[in-house]
Amino acid sequence: MFRELAGSVRKSLGFGLVQKAIPLSDLSIVDLFGALPPASGVSVTAHTALRVPAVLHAVRLIAETVGSLPCKLYRDANGSKEAAKDHAGNRLAHNRVNGWTSAGHLRTLLTTDALLHGAGYAHVVRTGDGRPYEINRLQPGTVQRRFKDDGEPYYIVTDANRVQRRLSFRDVLYVPAFADMSPVQLGKEAIGVSMLLEGYAAQFFGSGALPRAIIRDPNKIPEGEQGAKTLGNILKSWRRWRQHAENGDPLILDGGREYLPQTMKSTDAQFLEHRLEQVREIARVFGVPPTMIFELSRGTWSNTEQMAASFLQLCLRPWLDRWQDAYLPPDTLRRYGGHDRSGQSAWPHRPARNSPSRPQLCRLQRSE
C-alpha cells in the first residue's frame, strides 16, 4: 500500500517510476558487475574480446557473410513462389530498412550484436494502418526480453532519457545466439588465455623482456663514483661497437670480461604453438573452421575447400535459420521468403526452383 502511494506521489510530481534496466535474474547482470571472471584473471567483454584478432575475424566472417546474402520476400503462387515486389515488407527485407541503413547492413549489425551480446534487436515501425514502414536497430543494453504467464514474449526498451516503453513481439526483430548467450561469454576462458598470450608477446618483443646479451665481469665492480665510471665505459664501448658492427668489426672486451648471448628458451619457443592452439580454440567457440580465420598450419588444398563447405552448412545455416525465424509469421503462411542461396553452390539441401522455402517475414506483415 505504501509503495503504491509513494509511486502515485512520484508520478504526480513528474518523476517516473524507478525500474532496473536489467533484472537480477538476467545472466547479463554478471557482465555488469564483472562477477565470475575467467580463471586467467583477464576481464573479457564484448569490446575487449574484439582486440583478439581471431575473435574479430570470426565475428566479421559470420556477420558480414549473413549481411551480404540477399534476402527477398516471396508469395505463394499456386504451389510455386514469386517475388512479392509490391509488398510493403519487400523493401525492408531486400533494399533499405530506413533512410540511413540498408537491409544487409542491419543484418550485419544484429548478427554482430548476437555474437557479442547474446541477441540482436530491432524495432519495426508501422504506419497508422499497420503496414511496416521502417526498422530501427535497438542497442542490446537497452532491451529486456520478458514473458507473459502464457509464455508470450514482450520487450521493455529504455531510451536515452531512461523512459521505458513496452513493445509487442510482433514489432521487434529478435535474433538470438545459441542458448541466448554470447559466444564471447561462453568461451571467455579461451579468449582470456589468448589475451594473456598476446599481452606477453607485446611485452616480450616490445619492451625487451629478453636482454640481447650479458657482459660478465670476473672482478667485482666497486660502488660509488668509480663503479659508475666503470659501467659507463663498458656501455660506451658496447655502443661504439654496435655502430660499427655492420662493418664486421669484432667485439673486444678487456679486463677478462665475457660476452654471453641470450637465446629463447624452449618453453618460450613453444609459446608460438600455444598461440596457434588458442586460435583453434576460438574457432571452435564460434563454430568457424580454423582455415577461415587464417590459421593455415594444417590447411591443404582439399581440406580447406571442404571446411569452407562445412562453414556454410554447420555455422552459417543456423544463423540464416534464426533470421528466418525472426521474420516468421505466427498466424499466416501465405507469404514466403528466404535468403537467396543461388550463388552458394556448396549450400546443402538447396530447395528446388519452384518449391516454396520456409514461411517468414511476420514482422513485415500488416499488423492486425
Summary of the structure (lengths in Angstrom):
residues: 368
radius of gyration: 30.0
end to end distance: 38.2
largest distance: 100.7
contacts: 1003
relative contact order: 0.14
helix: 45%
strand: 18%
